Amino acid sequence: MFQNPELDIQKEMYDLLFTDKDCTPIKIPFIHKKVRRDSRDYIIKCKCTLENGLSEGSLTCPYCFGDGYLSDEYIQEGYHMISAGRASKTGDNNNIKMLFTDSSVDIKREDRVHLIRITDDGKIDVPIKIKERYFVYRNTLMRGSDKKSDYNLSILWD
């Protein structure tokens, strides 16, 4: 009646996303644009926002490229999916965009995620071309037990 050993759904999902234990992992590389923060976790603004007196950055700024804050870019791996939503009264499509990453990836609210073009064999196509850009709205550590975080679930905006 019961499977022995008992099936662990969180472990099965982690194996599917990030390991080649049973099959080819479905993770893909992406660019994680990690916002720089100070010791109190406040975002470090770029000097161009102080010069123009606005909270937005200057598009010609060589440091922030118009974001208004400083950031570092990393190539990470994860699984990106779009969950079907419903159309709003204004006609916007409210699809939820989600990104699953390993728990070791330090992704936080207000970071950026850039999806890049991938070759057929799963490698980054060079020169790098960005297909889609997203803003991290929320990130949650998903746990299979009280002891360990298995993966991150990030909700993304266009």
C-alpha positions, 0 to 999 in steps of 0.5 A: 500500500505504501511505497518503501522508502516513502517518496519525497516530493521535494527531493524529486523536484530538486533532482529534476531541476538540478541533478542528472540522477534520473534524467537530464536536468531541466535547468538553464543558465541565466544572468542574475543582476544582483543589487549591491546592498549595505550592511543594513540591507539597503540598496546602494544608489548610483551617483547619477541619481544624486546628480540629476535629483531623481530616483531613476538613473541616467541612461548614459551612466556607465556604472548603473546603465540607467537602473539607478543603483549599483549591481553585479552580474553572475551567471546562475542556473535555474528553471523558468516557467510561466503559470497561466493566469487570467486577463484583467479588466484592463486587458493585461495578461496576469501570467505569473512568472516563476524562477526556481534556483538552488538554495545556494543562489542568493537572490533577493527582491529588486534583483534583476533576472536576464534570460539569455539565448541558449544553444540546442545542447543547453550552453550559452550562445556566444555572443550573449543576447538577452531574450527577456528581462525580469524584476524579482518581486518576491523570493521564498526559500522552499523547504522540504524539512525544518533542517534544510532549504531545498530551493528558491522560488522567485516571482518575477515581473516584466 
